[in-house]
Amino acid sequence: MTQPVTLGGRPVMPPPGVPTEELLIARLRSHARRLFWSALVLIAVFGATAYFYDNLPAGLENWMMLSAAGLVILFVVVVPFVVWYSRSTTVTTRRVIAHQGIGARRRREMSHARGYTIAVRRGPLQRLWGTGTITLSNGVDDPLRLPNVPNVTLVHETLADQIEVGQILAHRDAQGGSDHVDDV
């Protein structure tokens, strides 16, 4: 029986044929810079509401102003925040999982062991903020697009490392499984 590879007495890789545990590497959302204008509108609406409360021209009531302010906050602040918050990406040692949706959730996965290409696109504003759009494509399924990923260089390197490790483990397990069958 093959012993696990160890580093400082701790196992780094399990022996061939033993399933590896799926571990969380990162959970991230797109960069929050999209909420910048929502934050400015929120500040402006609160300031205007405080200034005009009980100082409205004749014919207008405070409840009208508060209702208008509430609608503006709902559609310009709350809805963009909920949309931003409802999209997340999880990177584990086995796969990349993209979640999207509020009520009905849509989930897409891409396995590291199957391999995929990683394309990174960074516009001028994305370079300024340290973000980028990552597109993962395995040639079979539709590409998985991760827009405005923060620390895009670090995420790219992590994904490339996970593809390599996943393929090494898959190859090792395939080789270990065929050797085991020959021994019997």
C-alpha positions in Angstrom: 0.0 0.0 0.0 1.3 3.4 -0.9 1.8 5.9 1.9 0.4 9.5 1.6 2.9 12.2 0.7 3.7 14.2 3.8 5.2 17.6 4.5 6.3 18.2 8.1 4.5 15.1 9.2 1.1 16.3 7.8 -0.4 14.5 4.8 -0.3 16.7 1.6 -2.0 14.2 -0.7 -3.9 11.1 0.1 -2.7 7.8 -1.2 -4.0 6.8 -4.7 -7.5 5.6 -4.9 -8.6 7.4 -1.7 -11.1 10.2 -2.4 -9.8 13.6 -1.6 -11.9 15.9 0.7 -13.4 18.9 -1.0 -12.2 22.1 0.8 -13.3 25.7 0.4 -10.6 27.9 -1.1 -12.5 31.1 -1.7 -16.0 32.6 -1.7 -16.4 35.9 -3.5 -18.7 38.4 -5.1 -18.2 40.8 -7.9 -16.5 44.1 -6.8 -18.9 46.4 -4.9 -18.0 49.5 -7.0 -21.3 49.0 -8.8 -23.0 50.2 -5.6 -21.1 53.5 -5.7 -24.0 55.4 -7.4 -26.5 53.8 -5.2 -24.6 55.0 -2.1 -24.5 58.5 -3.5 -28.2 58.5 -4.2 -28.9 57.2 -0.7 -27.0 60.1 0.8 -28.6 62.6 -1.4 -32.1 61.3 -0.8 -31.6 61.4 3.0 -30.2 64.9 2.9 -32.9 66.2 0.6 -35.6 64.6 2.7 -34.2 66.0 6.0 -33.9 69.5 4.4 -37.4 69.6 2.9 -39.3 67.9 5.7 -41.9 70.4 6.9 -40.5 73.0 4.4 -42.5 72.0 1.3 -44.3 74.4 -0.9 -48.1 74.7 -0.6 -50.0 71.8 -2.1 -47.4 69.2 -1.2 -47.5 67.0 1.9 -44.7 65.4 3.9 -46.2 61.9 3.1 -45.8 62.6 -0.6 -42.1 63.4 -0.2 -41.5 60.4 2.1 -43.3 58.1 -0.4 -41.2 59.4 -3.3 -38.0 59.1 -1.3 -39.0 55.5 -0.4 -39.6 54.6 -4.0 -36.3 56.1 -5.1 -34.4 54.2 -2.3 -36.2 51.0 -3.2 -35.4 51.1 -7.0 -32.0 52.8 -7.0 -30.5 51.5 -3.8 -32.2 48.3 -2.5 -32.8 46.5 -5.9 -29.1 46.9 -7.1 -27.8 45.8 -3.7 -30.0 42.7 -3.7 -29.0 41.8 -7.3 -25.3 42.3 -6.4 -25.7 40.2 -3.2 -27.6 37.4 -5.0 -24.5 36.5 -7.2 -21.6 34.7 -5.7 -18.8 32.4 -6.8 -17.3 29.6 -4.7 -13.9 28.0 -5.5 -13.2 24.7 -3.9 -10.4 22.1 -4.3 -12.6 20.2 -6.9 -14.7 22.8 -8.8 -15.8 26.4 -9.4 -19.5 27.1 -8.5 -21.3 30.2 -9.7 -24.6 31.0 -7.9 -27.1 33.5 -9.3 -30.7 34.4 -8.4 -32.9 35.6 -5.6 -35.9 33.3 -5.4 -35.1 30.6 -8.0 -31.3 30.0 -7.9 -29.3 29.1 -10.9 -26.0 27.2 -10.3 -23.2 26.4 -12.7 -20.2 24.3 -12.0 -16.9 23.7 -13.6 -14.7 20.8 -12.5 -10.9 21.4 -12.1 -10.2 17.8 -13.0 -11.8 18.1 -16.5 -9.7 21.1 -17.2 -10.7 24.4 -18.7 -9.1 27.5 -20.2 -8.9 30.7 -18.2 -9.3 34.0 -20.1 -8.9 37.3 -18.2 -10.2 40.6 -19.6 -9.4 43.9 -17.8 -10.7 47.2 -19.0 -9.1 50.6 -17.9 -11.5 51.0 -14.9 -11.1 47.3 -13.9 -7.3 47.8 -13.9 -7.8 50.9 -11.7 -9.8 48.9 -9.2 -7.7 45.7 -9.4 -10.6 43.7 -10.9 -11.2 41.8 -14.1 -13.6 39.5 -15.9 -12.6 35.8 -15.8 -14.1 33.5 -18.5 -13.7 29.7 -17.9 -14.3 27.5 -20.9 -13.9 23.7 -21.2 -14.8 23.5 -24.9 -18.0 21.5 -24.2 -20.3 23.6 -22.0 -21.1 27.3 -22.3 -18.3 29.4 -20.9 -18.6 30.4 -17.3 -18.2 34.2 -17.0 -17.2 35.7 -13.7 -17.5 39.6 -14.0 -15.6 42.1 -11.9 -13.7 39.6 -9.8 -11.7 41.4 -7.1 -8.0 40.5 -7.0 -8.3 39.0 -10.4 -4.6 38.1 -10.7 -4.7 36.1 -7.4 -7.9 34.3 -8.4 -6.4 33.5 -11.8 -3.3 32.0 -10.3 -5.4 30.0 -7.8 -7.6 28.6 -10.5 -4.6 27.6 -12.6 -3.0 25.9 -9.6 -6.3 24.0 -8.9 -6.6 22.8 -12.5 -3.0 21.4 -12.3 -3.6 19.7 -8.9 -7.0 18.3 -10.0 -5.5 16.8 -13.2 -2.5 15.4 -11.4 -4.8 13.7 -8.8 -7.2 12.4 -11.5 -4.2 11.0 -13.5 -2.6 9.5 -10.5 -5.9 7.9 -9.4 -6.4 6.5 -12.9 -2.9 5.1 -13.0 -3.2 3.8 -9.4 -6.5 2.1 -10.2 -5.2 0.3 -13.3 -2.1 -0.9 -11.3 -4.4 -2.2 -8.6 -6.5 -4.2 -11.1 -3.3 -5.8 -12.5 -2.2 -6.9 -9.1 -5.4 -8.8 -8.3 
